[in-house]
Amino acid sequence: MSSVYLVSNIEYPATLYEPIAPEVNGVYHEDREVNVSGDVGASQMYRTYNAEFFPDVPEWKIVTSGVSKAYATTQNSDGSIHYFSNYNPATTTFEPTWTSWFGSGNNNVYNAVDYGLSTTGVGGDNTAALNAAVTAAIIAGGGTIFIPQGSYDLSGPVSIDASGTAGVIIAGVSGLTELVQTAAYDIFDVTASGKDCSAVAPAVDRSHDLHNPE
């Protein structure tokens, strides 16, 4: 079992889950809201494994004796998710204390359902949902737009602006995710500036002619 503590801190509110007897081999967990930038509306929610935040420093520290690894799932203000750890590739060690989590910005996953994609494939504005997911990924510096298994009707192009530095991957379930363009457009409209670009998606298009669908 765990002792649950609610931390009423105006800047960094948190819920702490500290293992106590008779729990065997329990590990400390924490839910913590942190605003790293200080900007209005830019706070992030951290759900951590074996890491506690000390706002007075500020820094993170491992907690559980004998456990050197720590992980965090971060909910960002744009709806995206980050997955981090305390593994520092520069020193090849799991740090005991750190001010910033380690990890690549390319592991952002944007599930298109969270942006309005119809779970039944029809009845929703799937084009707008996919464009919203792509826009969120690009604004955040890149990421993967995930489209679950199913067949999804589109009424226009999914626009991808590849003129900046953000990388975008469109990912589905191999052979089971289908995008169906019902209007006289390509599925993806990629804009580039002096570079080769491509939209990669394990999706099936069953429109024989994208520009003149039957």
C-alpha positions as CSV (number, residue, x, y, z in Angstrom):
1,M,0.0,0.0,0.0
2,S,1.0,3.6,-0.3
3,S,0.6,6.8,1.7
4,V,-0.9,9.6,-0.4
5,Y,0.0,13.1,0.2
6,L,-1.6,16.2,-1.3
7,V,0.8,19.1,-1.7
8,S,-1.0,22.4,-1.7
9,N,1.6,24.5,-3.4
10,I,0.3,27.4,-5.4
11,E,3.0,27.2,-8.0
12,Y,3.6,23.4,-8.0
13,P,0.6,21.4,-6.7
14,A,1.2,17.7,-6.5
15,T,0.0,14.3,-5.3
16,L,2.7,12.1,-3.8
17,Y,2.4,8.3,-3.6
18,E,5.0,6.9,-1.1
19,P,5.1,3.2,-0.5
20,I,4.8,1.9,3.1
21,A,4.6,-1.5,4.7
22,P,3.3,-4.1,4.0
23,E,3.9,-3.1,0.3
24,V,6.9,-5.1,-0.9
25,N,9.4,-3.5,-3.3
26,G,7.2,-0.4,-3.7
27,V,8.4,2.6,-5.7
28,Y,7.6,6.2,-5.2
29,H,5.3,7.9,-7.7
30,E,4.3,11.6,-8.1
31,D,1.8,13.6,-10.1
32,R,3.1,17.2,-10.3
33,E,2.1,20.4,-12.2
34,V,5.1,22.4,-13.2
35,N,5.4,25.5,-15.3
36,V,8.9,25.5,-16.5
37,S,8.7,28.6,-18.8
38,G,6.6,30.7,-16.5
39,D,4.3,31.6,-19.4
40,V,0.6,31.8,-18.8
41,G,-1.1,28.6,-19.7
42,A,2.2,26.7,-20.3
43,S,2.1,24.4,-17.3
44,Q,2.8,20.7,-17.7
45,M,1.6,17.7,-15.7
46,Y,4.3,15.2,-14.8
47,R,3.5,11.7,-13.7
48,T,6.7,10.3,-12.4
49,Y,8.2,6.9,-11.4
50,N,10.8,7.2,-8.7
51,A,11.3,11.0,-9.0
52,E,10.3,13.8,-6.7
53,F,10.3,17.5,-7.6
54,F,11.9,20.1,-5.2
55,P,10.5,23.5,-6.2
56,D,12.9,25.5,-4.1
57,V,15.9,24.5,-6.2
58,P,14.2,23.6,-8.6
59,E,15.3,20.1,-9.4
60,W,14.2,16.4,-9.6
61,K,15.7,13.6,-7.4
62,I,15.3,9.9,-7.3
63,V,13.6,8.7,-4.2
64,T,13.4,4.9,-3.7
65,S,16.5,3.3,-2.2
66,G,18.2,0.8,-4.5
67,V,16.4,2.0,-7.6
68,S,18.5,4.2,-9.9
69,K,16.1,4.7,-12.8
70,A,13.3,7.3,-13.0
71,Y,10.7,8.0,-15.7
72,A,8.1,10.7,-16.4
73,T,5.1,11.0,-18.7
74,T,4.4,14.6,-19.4
75,Q,1.1,16.1,-20.5
76,N,1.9,19.3,-22.4
77,S,-0.3,22.4,-22.8
78,D,-1.0,21.5,-26.5
79,G,-2.3,18.1,-25.6
80,S,0.8,16.1,-26.7
81,I,2.6,13.6,-24.5
82,H,6.4,13.3,-23.8
83,Y,8.2,10.3,-22.3
84,F,11.3,11.1,-20.4
85,S,13.9,9.4,-18.1
86,N,16.8,10.4,-15.9
87,Y,19.3,8.7,-18.3
88,N,21.9,11.2,-19.4
89,P,23.4,10.1,-22.8
90,A,26.3,12.5,-22.3
91,T,27.5,10.7,-19.2
92,T,25.8,7.3,-19.9
93,T,24.4,7.3,-16.3
94,F,21.1,7.5,-14.6
95,E,21.4,10.8,-12.8
96,P,20.5,11.0,-9.1
97,T,19.5,14.7,-9.4
98,W,18.6,16.7,-12.5
99,T,17.0,20.0,-13.5
100,S,15.7,18.9,-16.9
101,W,14.5,15.5,-18.0
102,F,16.3,13.6,-20.7
103,G,14.7,12.4,-23.9
104,S,14.1,13.3,-27.5
105,G,11.4,15.7,-28.7
106,N,10.6,13.2,-31.5
107,N,8.7,10.9,-29.2
108,N,5.6,13.1,-29.2
109,V,2.5,11.1,-30.1
110,Y,-0.6,12.9,-31.2
111,N,-3.6,10.5,-31.4
112,A,-5.9,12.0,-34.1
113,V,-8.9,10.8,-32.1
114,D,-8.0,13.4,-29.5
115,Y,-8.3,16.1,-32.1
116,G,-11.8,15.0,-33.3
117,L,-11.2,12.1,-35.6
118,S,-14.4,10.0,-35.7
119,T,-13.9,6.6,-34.1
120,T,-16.4,5.2,-36.6
121,G,-14.6,6.7,-39.6
122,V,-17.7,8.7,-40.6
123,G,-19.9,11.4,-39.0
124,G,-17.0,13.6,-38.0
125,D,-14.8,16.1,-39.7
126,N,-11.8,13.8,-40.1
127,T,-10.0,16.3,-42.4
128,A,-10.1,19.0,-39.8
129,A,-9.1,16.6,-37.0
130,L,-6.0,15.4,-38.9
131,N,-5.0,19.0,-39.8
132,A,-5.4,20.0,-36.2
133,A,-3.2,17.1,-35.0
134,V,-0.5,17.9,-37.7
135,T,-0.6,21.6,-36.7
136,A,-0.1,20.7,-33.0
137,A,2.8,18.5,-33.8
138,I,4.6,21.1,-35.9
139,I,4.1,23.9,-33.4
140,A,5.6,21.6,-30.7
141,G,8.7,20.9,-32.8
142,G,7.6,17.6,-34.5
143,G,6.1,14.3,-33.6
144,T,4.0,11.4,-34.7
145,I,0.3,11.6,-35.6
146,F,-1.3,8.3,-34.9
147,I,-4.4,7.1,-36.7
148,P,-6.0,4.1,-35.1
149,Q,-7.3,1.1,-37.0
150,G,-10.3,1.9,-39.2
151,S,-11.5,3.5,-42.4
152,Y,-11.7,7.4,-42.3
153,D,-13.4,9.5,-45.0
154,L,-11.7,12.8,-45.8
155,S,-13.3,15.8,-47.6
156,G,-10.1,17.7,-48.3
157,P,-6.3,17.5,-48.1
158,V,-4.2,17.0,-44.9
159,S,-1.8,19.9,-45.1
160,I,1.8,19.4,-43.9
161,D,4.1,22.4,-43.9
162,A,7.6,20.9,-44.1
163,S,9.4,24.2,-44.7
164,G,10.6,24.5,-41.1
165,T,12.7,22.1,-39.0
166,A,9.8,20.1,-37.4
167,G,9.5,16.5,-38.5
168,V,6.1,14.8,-38.8
169,I,5.3,11.1,-39.1
170,I,1.8,10.0,-40.0
171,A,1.4,6.5,-38.6
172,G,-1.5,4.0,-38.6
173,V,-2.0,0.3,-38.0
174,S,-0.3,-1.5,-40.9
175,G,-2.8,-2.7,-43.4
176,L,-5.7,-1.8,-41.1
177,T,-5.8,2.0,-41.2
178,E,-7.5,3.4,-44.3
179,L,-7.8,7.1,-45.4
180,V,-10.5,7.6,-48.1
181,Q,-10.4,10.8,-50.0
182,T,-14.0,11.7,-51.1
183,A,-13.2,15.0,-52.8
184,A,-11.0,16.0,-55.7
185,Y,-7.8,16.3,-53.6
186,D,-4.8,14.3,-52.8
187,I,-4.8,12.9,-49.2
188,F,-1.7,14.8,-48.2
189,D,-0.6,18.3,-49.4
190,V,3.0,18.8,-48.4
191,T,4.6,22.2,-48.6
192,A,8.4,22.4,-48.7
193,S,11.0,25.1,-49.2
194,G,14.1,23.9,-51.0
195,K,14.0,20.4,-49.7
196,D,12.8,16.9,-50.6
197,C,9.8,15.9,-48.5
198,S,7.5,13.0,-48.2
199,A,4.5,12.0,-46.1
200,V,4.9,8.5,-44.7
201,A,1.8,6.7,-43.7
202,P,1.0,3.0,-43.4
203,A,-2.5,3.7,-44.7
204,V,-4.5,2.3,-47.6
205,D,-6.2,4.5,-50.1
206,R,-9.1,2.8,-51.8
207,S,-10.0,5.7,-54.1
208,H,-8.7,4.6,-57.5
209,D,-8.3,8.2,-58.7
210,L,-7.7,10.7,-55.9
211,H,-8.4,13.7,-58.1
212,N,-11.6,12.1,-59.6
213,P,-12.9,9.7,-57.0
214,E,-15.9,7.6,-58.0
